[in-house]
């Protein structure tokens, strides 16, 4: 299905490593495009729907 979860990226103060660096670069350059490539992870996957 085209809406299946394939992975995610968490940016923000709770991120680690390069993701945290990306977050701080965004804060440092507000209004400008800050591009990084990130590997998708299963962390932050949406919860499974309850059985019907």
C-alpha positions as CSV (number, residue, x, y, z in Angstrom):
1,X,0.0,0.0,0.0
2,X,1.3,3.5,-0.8
3,X,0.8,4.8,2.7
4,X,2.8,2.2,4.5
5,X,5.4,3.5,7.0
6,X,8.9,3.0,5.6
7,X,10.9,4.8,8.2
8,X,11.3,8.1,9.9
9,X,13.8,10.7,11.1
10,X,13.7,12.5,14.4
11,X,15.0,16.1,14.5
12,X,15.0,18.3,17.6
13,X,16.6,18.8,20.9
14,X,16.3,15.1,21.8
15,X,18.0,13.9,18.6
16,X,21.6,12.6,18.6
17,X,24.6,12.9,16.4
18,X,24.1,14.3,12.9
19,X,20.4,14.7,13.4
20,X,21.1,17.0,16.4
21,X,23.7,18.9,14.4
22,X,21.1,19.4,11.6
23,X,18.6,20.7,14.1
24,X,21.1,23.3,15.5
25,X,22.0,24.3,11.9
26,X,18.3,25.0,11.2
27,X,18.0,27.1,14.3
28,X,21.2,29.0,13.4
29,X,20.0,29.8,9.9
30,X,16.3,30.5,10.3
31,X,14.6,31.1,7.0
32,X,17.3,29.4,5.0
33,X,17.3,25.9,3.5
34,X,19.5,23.5,5.5
35,X,19.8,20.1,3.8
36,X,21.2,16.9,5.2
37,X,20.7,13.3,4.2
38,X,19.5,11.0,6.9
39,X,19.0,7.2,7.1
40,X,15.4,6.3,7.9
41,X,14.8,4.3,11.1
42,X,11.9,2.4,12.5
43,X,12.0,4.6,15.6
44,X,8.9,6.8,15.8
45,X,6.8,4.3,13.8
46,X,3.1,5.1,14.1
47,X,1.3,2.8,16.5
48,X,-0.4,-0.3,15.2
49,X,-4.2,0.2,14.9
50,X,-6.2,-1.8,17.4
51,X,-7.7,-5.1,16.1
52,X,-11.2,-4.9,14.8
